[in-house]
Amino acid sequence: MSTIYTRIKKSASRIVSTLCVATCVLGVNQAYAQERDSFKIAWSIYAGWMPWAYADDKGIIDKWADKYGIEIEVVQMNDYIESINQFTAGEFDGCTMTNMDALTIPAAYGVDTTGLILGDYSNGNDGLVLKNADSIEDIKGRNVNLVELSVSHYFLARALDMNGMSERDVTVVNTSDADAVSTFMTNDVTAAAVWNPQLGIILERAEDATEVFTSAEIPGEIIDMMAVKTEVLEANPAFGKALVGAWFETLSLMQGDSEKAKEARTYMATQAGTDLAGYDAQLDDTMLFYTPDSAYEFVSNKDLIGFMDKVRQFSFDKGLLGEASPSPDVVGMEFDDGTVLGDKSNIKLRFDGSYVKMAAEGEL
């Protein structure tokens, strides 16, 4: 599969990739910093992102796009990292991604990115699974399969640190999220850090698997969001309004025990490869912000600054902000209240709650 860059720690590929993305970014800035009437977003399968599938298929996206006189194409991507690669390269105007991946992929490569909708945080949807184990201490000396340098890698590092260990105690084995289940079922793999729905499938199929650490132990740190190009959003506020309006309409439809709500969640479950009970179980492990008020409370809370400080420190330690970066400050991050972490002259990741606030105040 063609990508703009890989997540493998090889200096040569990083240098070539940086040059390629830098060239793409120049083109993106010139092409997208203008008023437009058509847009393209990408999403991949994850419990907190399944509402995008429903909103697209049931015409909710089209309804809100029509309201603002625009068109929005919604594309499902089978490979999560590839979707962000393509967003970074300019293929998409918006893309579902985690907070860490927004920082280390588009933002670190110079693409000014805005967290438009911070939809949820993982509250158990990410798990560390071991075979034939009683506790996390049994991970010592094992290979751990995960998407290297992704949020799963961060999750592993936090799990080890909180239990008196470090990455020196394990060996990370890079594994695509699409291959997480099949590799875990082999005899060679005895440990993995994965997210749902793969996590649930592994726990269901592997009788010798035990979940020894979950993201519920680091609440608020693994955030799932719809990120958009800042230049596109600034030039086209209708794009942001339509996405936010469609998102919260969909979330309002899927809540509760009404037949309509069950129908919506059943659709999402099917698209995610599970059933209603399985999807509801995944939602139980997701702190999904069902209302604009709760979403705005999260994005405007100063705790977000602390969460992102942890993420940027990890990213810097792993060389994900650029191997020549002198400090975690190299990429500036701006928060809803105007606070900036890092270089104020190089702000490339923004958390903007203004559109969600419009929804909360009934102004969309």
Secondary structure, 3 states (H helix, E strand, C coil): CCCCCCCCCCHHHHHHHHHHHHHHHHHHHHHHCCCCCEEEEEECCCHHHHHHHHHHHCCHHHHHHHHCCCEEEEEECCCHHHHHHHHHHCCCCEEEEEHHHHHHHHHCCCCCEEEEEEEEEECCCEEEEEECCCCHHHHCCCEEEECCCCHHHHHHHHHHHHCCCCHHHCEEEECCHHHHHHHHCCCCCCEEEEECCHHHHHHHHCCCEEEEEEHHHCCCCCEEEEEEEHHHHHHCHHHHHHHHHHHHHHHHHHCCCCHHHHHHHHHHHHHCCCCHHHHHHHHHCEEECCCHHHHHHHHCCCHHHHHHHHHHHHHHHCCCCCCCCCCHHHCEEECCCCCEECCCCCEEEEECCHHHHHHHCCCC
